């Protein structure tokens, strides 16, 4: 397999891409080169650094939860740029945490038919292939953050940030679960939310025309695979739910709603850490101000795909989630 090969997305291949787009081609070539690195001398590959545009922001300013706060608006340009760069690193880390800490454990359970879906070998193969895709996605986002660090000259290590909010809330839920069966249902519910809502999350970057082309391309390439993954997750959730007993159904719906709250939320714990790392004067109070503003608690608001899933499952009126707080159309 090389950087020009694709199988249409989602089937043990590199993400589907446009070979005539220099930015997309460079992202894929770097991804392929890293993945297939050998001891022997590698062939030259396009350098993502050469496509970096220093004058472009790394992260959409509108996604900063404090973008219109007086403290932020009074900052110098370099401090604002550092906050946006950290926002991009945190976005990538959150995606990687979701893939590694939530989705792959869920897919591993599904691949062994832990939920007795009755979908058989074809689904087990599709899920296992999706797990391979997720490793490519993790590497792709890691590459994107690495380019930002090199070109900006700012260290910004992922290790300085806490576990992403979605993965952190999943971990907390798993720690509270008293039975193995409950932990498995928690994992299925969170994996379902992750794989069906990730497209809308990635669109926050992919649809931003004013940021780094590399960053947009990274989100867009990842997104193409996830349209396949979301259909897999949709089918599995409906099949598993149809076979659950009454108590299991109630537990699954409660976990699904909890996962939706987690995936909609702004990660203020991470933003507290970022303003500390940047050294923003008054940064702690700035984040506290917006953290307690109900209008800013949600980052992700497009829940149309999850609404359709719940409608298909005929559970809209049973799910303990306030649909009026998100977009469903």
C-alpha positions as a Python dict, from the first residue, in 0.01 Angstrom:
ca = {
    (1, 'X'): (0, 0, 0),
    (2, 'X'): (129, 348, -78),
    (3, 'X'): (5, 702, -39),
    (4, 'X'): (-191, 692, -365),
    (5, 'X'): (-393, 382, -282),
    (6, 'X'): (-740, 393, -139),
    (7, 'X'): (-1028, 152, -123),
    (8, 'X'): (-1300, 414, -86),
    (9, 'X'): (-1253, 460, 288),
    (10, 'X'): (-1310, 235, 585),
    (11, 'X'): (-1161, -93, 463),
    (12, 'X'): (-809, -134, 592),
    (13, 'X'): (-688, 145, 365),
    (14, 'X'): (-553, 493, 398),
    (15, 'X'): (-828, 758, 408),
    (16, 'X'): (-987, 834, 71),
    (17, 'X'): (-823, 1140, -79),
    (18, 'X'): (-791, 1353, -391),
    (19, 'X'): (-451, 1277, -550),
    (20, 'X'): (-466, 1611, -733),
    (21, 'X'): (-492, 1812, -410),
    (22, 'X'): (-134, 1887, -295),
    (23, 'X'): (-227, 1930, 72),
    (24, 'X'): (-434, 1611, 93),
    (25, 'X'): (-167, 1418, -98),
    (26, 'X'): (105, 1541, 136),
    (27, 'X'): (-94, 1443, 446),
    (28, 'X'): (-150, 1094, 306),
    (29, 'X'): (211, 1055, 192),
    (30, 'X'): (341, 1148, 536),
    (31, 'X'): (90, 914, 695),
    (32, 'X'): (192, 627, 469),
    (33, 'X'): (561, 699, 516),
    (34, 'X'): (534, 695, 895),
    (35, 'X'): (319, 385, 901),
    (36, 'X'): (543, 184, 674),
    (37, 'X'): (877, 313, 801),
    (38, 'X'): (1159, 62, 748),
    (39, 'X'): (1521, 35, 856),
    (40, 'X'): (1628, 84, 495),
    (41, 'X'): (1647, 431, 344),
    (42, 'X'): (1296, 556, 264),
    (43, 'X'): (1194, 715, -58),
    (44, 'X'): (1157, 1096, -31),
    (45, 'X'): (808, 1203, 66),
    (46, 'X'): (635, 1543, 45),
    (47, 'X'): (712, 1753, 350),
    (48, 'X'): (405, 1883, 531),
    (49, 'X'): (619, 2163, 671),
    (50, 'X'): (656, 2308, 321),
    (51, 'X'): (278, 2349, 299),
    (52, 'X'): (247, 2531, 631),
    (53, 'X'): (123, 2890, 602),
    (54, 'X'): (251, 3085, 906),
    (55, 'X'): (7, 3372, 860),
    (56, 'X'): (-294, 3142, 892),
    (57, 'X'): (-437, 3061, 1238),
    (58, 'X'): (-413, 2701, 1357),
    (59, 'X'): (-761, 2685, 1508),
    (60, 'X'): (-1086, 2877, 1446),
    (61, 'X'): (-1110, 3168, 1688),
    (62, 'X'): (-1488, 3125, 1707),
    (63, 'X'): (-1434, 2784, 1875),
    (64, 'X'): (-1245, 2937, 2166),
    (65, 'X'): (-1509, 2944, 2442),
    (66, 'X'): (-1373, 3283, 2555),
    (67, 'X'): (-1321, 3438, 2208),
    (68, 'X'): (-1533, 3743, 2294),
    (69, 'X'): (-1426, 3778, 2658),
    (70, 'X'): (-1257, 4112, 2742),
    (71, 'X'): (-952, 3937, 2886),
    (72, 'X'): (-893, 3746, 2562),
    (73, 'X'): (-961, 4048, 2341),
    (74, 'X'): (-702, 4251, 2534),
    (75, 'X'): (-424, 3996, 2475),
    (76, 'X'): (-134, 4060, 2237),
    (77, 'X'): (-130, 3880, 1903),
    (78, 'X'): (130, 3622, 2006),
    (79, 'X'): (-67, 3513, 2313),
    (80, 'X'): (-381, 3479, 2101),
    (81, 'X'): (-187, 3275, 1845),
    (82, 'X'): (-52, 3047, 2118),
    (83, 'X'): (-402, 2988, 2253),
    (84, 'X'): (-525, 2897, 1904),
    (85, 'X'): (-226, 2666, 1846),
    (86, 'X'): (-291, 2496, 2179),
    (87, 'X'): (-656, 2468, 2077),
    (88, 'X'): (-551, 2272, 1769),
    (89, 'X'): (-319, 2043, 1969),
    (90, 'X'): (-600, 1986, 2221),
    (91, 'X'): (-848, 1913, 1940),
    (92, 'X'): (-613, 1650, 1798),
    (93, 'X'): (-546, 1502, 2141),
    (94, 'X'): (-918, 1478, 2209),
    (95, 'X'): (-969, 1290, 1882),
    (96, 'X'): (-681, 1055, 1964),
    (97, 'X'): (-809, 996, 2318),
    (98, 'X'): (-1154, 912, 2182),
    (99, 'X'): (-1013, 671, 1923),
    (100, 'X'): (-779, 491, 2162),
    (101, 'X'): (-968, 507, 2492),
    (102, 'X'): (-1330, 474, 2377),
    (103, 'X'): (-1378, 356, 2019),
    (104, 'X'): (-1121, 78, 1986),
    (105, 'X'): (-1226, -90, 2315),
    (106, 'X'): (-1584, -77, 2188),
    (107, 'X'): (-1493, -218, 1849),
    (108, 'X'): (-1290, -493, 2018),
    (109, 'X'): (-1602, -604, 2208),
    (110, 'X'): (-1816, -587, 1896),
    (111, 'X'): (-1563, -787, 1693),
    (112, 'X'): (-1600, -1076, 1938),
    (113, 'X'): (-1981, -1041, 1925),
    (114, 'X'): (-2002, -954, 2293),
    (115, 'X'): (-2354, -816, 2236),
    (116, 'X'): (-2487, -1112, 2036),
    (117, 'X'): (-2590, -888, 1749),
    (118, 'X'): (-2633, -1177, 1508),
    (119, 'X'): (-2459, -974, 1238),
    (120, 'X'): (-2202, -1245, 1179),
    (121, 'X'): (-1858, -1259, 1022),
    (122, 'X'): (-1898, -973, 770),
    (123, 'X'): (-1962, -728, 1053),
    (124, 'X'): (-1673, -866, 1258),
    (125, 'X'): (-1443, -809, 960),
    (126, 'X'): (-1580, -458, 899),
    (127, 'X'): (-1529, -364, 1265),
    (128, 'X'): (-1176, -504, 1271),
    (129, 'X'): (-1097, -308, 955),
    (130, 'X'): (-1237, 3, 1122),
    (131, 'X'): (-997, -52, 1413),
    (132, 'X'): (-708, -38, 1165),
    (133, 'X'): (-851, 286, 1025),
    (134, 'X'): (-852, 434, 1374),
    (135, 'X'): (-476, 378, 1406),
    (136, 'X'): (-423, 573, 1084),
    (137, 'X'): (-644, 851, 1218),
    (138, 'X'): (-446, 868, 1541),
    (139, 'X'): (-121, 898, 1348),
    (140, 'X'): (-268, 1157, 1113),
    (141, 'X'): (-368, 1387, 1401),
    (142, 'X'): (-34, 1328, 1574),
    (143, 'X'): (144, 1433, 1254),
    (144, 'X'): (-70, 1747, 1230),
    (145, 'X'): (18, 1859, 1582),
    (146, 'X'): (386, 1782, 1520),
    (147, 'X'): (390, 2013, 1215),
    (148, 'X'): (236, 2293, 1420),
    (149, 'X'): (498, 2253, 1693),
    (150, 'X'): (786, 2253, 1447),
    (151, 'X'): (672, 2550, 1245),
    (152, 'X'): (558, 2765, 1536),
    (153, 'X'): (863, 2681, 1745),
    (154, 'X'): (646, 2624, 2051),
    (155, 'X'): (684, 2301, 2245),
    (156, 'X'): (315, 2232, 2324),
    (157, 'X'): (339, 1860, 2418),
    (158, 'X'): (18, 1657, 2439),
    (159, 'X'): (146, 1522, 2768),
    (160, 'X'): (95, 1866, 2925),
    (161, 'X'): (-282, 1834, 2874),
    (162, 'X'): (-529, 1621, 3070),
    (163, 'X'): (-716, 1329, 2919),
    (164, 'X'): (-983, 1470, 2687),
    (165, 'X'): (-1324, 1535, 2841),
    (166, 'X'): (-1506, 1265, 2643),
    (167, 'X'): (-1256, 992, 2729),
    (168, 'X'): (-1230, 1118, 3086),
    (169, 'X'): (-1606, 1099, 3140),
    (170, 'X'): (-1612, 751, 2987),
    (171, 'X'): (-1336, 638, 3223),
    (172, 'X'): (-1520, 779, 3523),
    (173, 'X'): (-1835, 595, 3419),
    (174, 'X'): (-1645, 270, 3380),
    (175, 'X'): (-1495, 308, 3726),
    (176, 'X'): (-1842, 348, 3877),
    (177, 'X'): (-1996, 50, 3697),
    (178, 'X'): (-2052, -235, 3940),
    (179, 'X'): (-2090, -517, 3688),
    (180, 'X'): (-1895, -628, 3383),
    (181, 'X'): (-2217, -634, 3181),
    (182, 'X'): (-2282, -272, 3265),
    (183, 'X'): (-1931, -174, 3163),
    (184, 'X'): (-1980, -344, 2827),
    (185, 'X'): (-2308, -158, 2767),
    (186, 'X'): (-2141, 169, 2871),
    (187, 'X'): (-1868, 100, 2616),
    (188, 'X'): (-2118, 22, 2340),
    (189, 'X'): (-2316, 339, 2415),
    (190, 'X'): (-2011, 566, 2419),
    (191, 'X'): (-1869, 404, 2105),
    (192, 'X'): (-2204, 458, 1932),
    (193, 'X'): (-2208, 826, 2025),
    (194, 'X'): (-1843, 870, 1928),
    (195, 'X'): (-1871, 713, 1586),
    (196, 'X'): (-2202, 877, 1495),
    (197, 'X'): (-2115, 1227, 1624),
    (198, 'X'): (-1750, 1241, 1514),
    (199, 'X'): (-1843, 1371, 1167),
    (200, 'X'): (-2006, 1680, 1315),
    (201, 'X'): (-1707, 1727, 1547),
    (202, 'X'): (-1454, 1706, 1264),
    (203, 'X'): (-1667, 1943, 1055),
    (204, 'X'): (-1590, 2216, 1309),
    (205, 'X'): (-1239, 2218, 1160),
    (206, 'X'): (-1302, 2084, 808),
    (207, 'X'): (-1554, 2363, 734),
    (208, 'X'): (-1327, 2645, 856),
    (209, 'X'): (-1188, 2819, 548),
    (210, 'X'): (-958, 3061, 728),
    (211, 'X'): (-728, 2816, 912),
    (212, 'X'): (-421, 2615, 814),
    (213, 'X'): (-490, 2407, 498),
    (214, 'X'): (-308, 2111, 658),
    (215, 'X'): (-541, 2124, 956),
    (216, 'X'): (-852, 2141, 739),
    (217, 'X'): (-726, 1854, 524),
    (218, 'X'): (-651, 1640, 829),
    (219, 'X'): (-1005, 1679, 960),
    (220, 'X'): (-1159, 1631, 616),
    (221, 'X'): (-963, 1315, 535),
    (222, 'X'): (-1050, 1165, 871),
    (223, 'X'): (-1413, 1257, 817),
    (224, 'X'): (-1442, 1055, 497),
    (225, 'X'): (-1363, 730, 676),
    (226, 'X'): (-1599, 814, 958),
    (227, 'X'): (-1902, 825, 730),
    (228, 'X'): (-1843, 453, 679),
    (229, 'X'): (-1779, 393, 1048),
    (230, 'X'): (-2095, 576, 1150),
    (231, 'X'): (-2308, 344, 937),
    (232, 'X'): (-2140, 45, 1103),
    (233, 'X'): (-2203, 187, 1452),
    (234, 'X'): (-2564, 269, 1361),
    (235, 'X'): (-2637, -87, 1249),
    (236, 'X'): (-2467, -244, 1551),
    (237, 'X'): (-2650, -22, 1801),
    (238, 'X'): (-2991, -102, 1651),
    (239, 'X'): (-2918, -475, 1635),
    (240, 'X'): (-2782, -493, 1990),
    (241, 'X'): (-3070, -287, 2130),
    (242, 'X'): (-3327, -513, 1963),
    (243, 'X'): (-3178, -810, 2152),
    (244, 'X'): (-3144, -640, 2491),
    (245, 'X'): (-3386, -716, 2772),
    (246, 'X'): (-3582, -438, 2941),
    (247, 'X'): (-3323, -361, 3210),
    (248, 'X'): (-3040, -363, 2955),
    (249, 'X'): (-3234, -127, 2729),
    (250, 'X'): (-3285, 121, 3009),
    (251, 'X'): (-2920, 108, 3103),
    (252, 'X'): (-2810, 151, 2741),
    (253, 'X'): (-3032, 456, 2688),
    (254, 'X'): (-2908, 619, 3008),
    (255, 'X'): (-2547, 556, 2902),
    (256, 'X'): (-2622, 684, 2550),
    (257, 'X'): (-2761, 1010, 2690),
    (258, 'X'): (-2461, 1047, 2920),
    (259, 'X'): (-2229, 996, 2625),
    (260, 'X'): (-2417, 1258, 2425),
    (261, 'X'): (-2374, 1510, 2708),
    (262, 'X'): (-2003, 1429, 2720),
    (263, 'X'): (-1953, 1464, 2345),
    (264, 'X'): (-2146, 1791, 2326),
    (265, 'X'): (-1952, 1962, 2603),
    (266, 'X'): (-1670, 2214, 2591),
    (267, 'X'): (-1364, 2080, 2773),
    (268, 'X'): (-1309, 2353, 3030),
    (269, 'X'): (-1062, 2140, 3227),
    (270, 'X'): (-832, 2144, 2925),
    (271, 'X'): (-886, 2517, 2868),
    (272, 'X'): (-794, 2590, 3230),
    (273, 'X'): (-467, 2405, 3170),
    (274, 'X'): (-401, 2583, 2840),
    (275, 'X'): (-439, 2936, 2976),
    (276, 'X'): (-208, 2832, 3259),
    (277, 'X'): (53, 2702, 3012),
    (278, 'X'): (32, 3019, 2801),
    (279, 'X'): (47, 3236, 3111),
    (280, 'X'): (-263, 3444, 3037),
    (281, 'X'): (-306, 3718, 3299),
    (282, 'X'): (-651, 3669, 3448),
    (283, 'X'): (-687, 3349, 3244),
    (284, 'X'): (-829, 3139, 3526),
    (285, 'X'): (-1108, 3387, 3592),
    (286, 'X'): (-1173, 3422, 3219),
    (287, 'X'): (-1234, 3048, 3184),
    (288, 'X'): (-1443, 3043, 3502),
    (289, 'X'): (-1660, 3322, 3361),
    (290, 'X'): (-1742, 3134, 3042),
    (291, 'X'): (-1758, 2794, 3212),
    (292, 'X'): (-2061, 2910, 3409),
    (293, 'X'): (-2234, 3052, 3102),
    (294, 'X'): (-2493, 2794, 2996),
    (295, 'X'): (-2478, 2916, 2636),
    (296, 'X'): (-2110, 2814, 2613),
    (297, 'X'): (-2124, 2470, 2769),
    (298, 'X'): (-2175, 2294, 2439),
    (299, 'X'): (-1910, 2286, 2168),
    (300, 'X'): (-2083, 2027, 1948),
    (301, 'X'): (-2444, 2112, 1866),
    (302, 'X'): (-2519, 1911, 1551),
    (303, 'X'): (-2682, 1591, 1673),
    (304, 'X'): (-2883, 1519, 1362),
    (305, 'X'): (-2733, 1174, 1301),
    (306, 'X'): (-2789, 1062, 1661),
    (307, 'X'): (-3145, 1196, 1649),
    (308, 'X'): (-3210, 985, 1338),
    (309, 'X'): (-3067, 677, 1510),
    (310, 'X'): (-3291, 727, 1813),
    (311, 'X'): (-3591, 786, 1587),
    (312, 'X'): (-3519, 460, 1403),
    (313, 'X'): (-3495, 282, 1739),
    (314, 'X'): (-3820, 452, 1849),
    (315, 'X'): (-3662, 577, 2173),
    (316, 'X'): (-3675, 956, 2129),
    (317, 'X'): (-3931, 993, 2408),
    (318, 'X'): (-3747, 750, 2637),
    (319, 'X'): (-3395, 889, 2605),
    (320, 'X'): (-3310, 1114, 2905),
    (321, 'X'): (-3165, 1390, 2686),
    (322, 'X'): (-3292, 1741, 2614),
    (323, 'X'): (-3303, 1755, 2234),
    (324, 'X'): (-3401, 2123, 2244),
    (325, 'X'): (-3041, 2209, 2339),
    (326, 'X'): (-2893, 2079, 2010),
    (327, 'X'): (-2964, 2086, 1636),
    (328, 'X'): (-3139, 1778, 1503),
    (329, 'X'): (-3215, 1877, 1144),
}
